[in-house]
Every structure is written in structure tokens, then in C-alpha cells.
Amino acid sequence: MNRDLGIYVDRDSGERYTVTERTQEVSFTNISGKKSVGRGSVDYITSCGIDLNSLDSDLESFELIQKDGIIRKESP
């Protein structure tokens, strides 16, 4: 399951990125045979494929993993 978080900006370079939160769905079957789906791991990525590390719990800033830089949520 994917959720767009918005536009983020690298203030040093001026580059803009769309950030997506990706949540893995985990399916399992309990002992009675009932199949269920739950939320699994969550990661963050830009629309151009750069992996991100969240720097705060409010998802206002991220570290670009493959590039050296920090991006911050663009103000509306």
C-alpha cells in the first residue's frame, strides 16, 4: 500500500522530490484457517527511486540515502 506524503525540497540544491510511504501487506492464516492481512514494514522513497531515512516522527524531513542531503516538507 502506497501513500503520497507530498513535495519535499533540498534547500541546498533546490531540487524537489515527491515522497511516498510504502507499507508492506503481510497475509497469514490463523490456526482455524481464516486468512488475514495486516500491515508490515514501512519505508520511504522518492518518486525517482531514492531511498529515504525519516529524521522525525512528524515526517517533516528525510535523509537522502543514495545522495548526500536532507529534504524538508514544502510549505503550502
C-alpha angles and dihedrals in degrees: 000000000000130000124186111226097190140250121331127190133212099219093199097055101021091232116149125213135187109225124210128194111216120200120190116223115222119202123197140164120228125219093271090056098253112143117222136181123213139173117273133178123345126213137168130230139168121242088252092056104261113145116230140206115212112234098193140023092244091061091234095133139025138188115234104232101198093038130044107251152084125241125201131199112268115242114242 
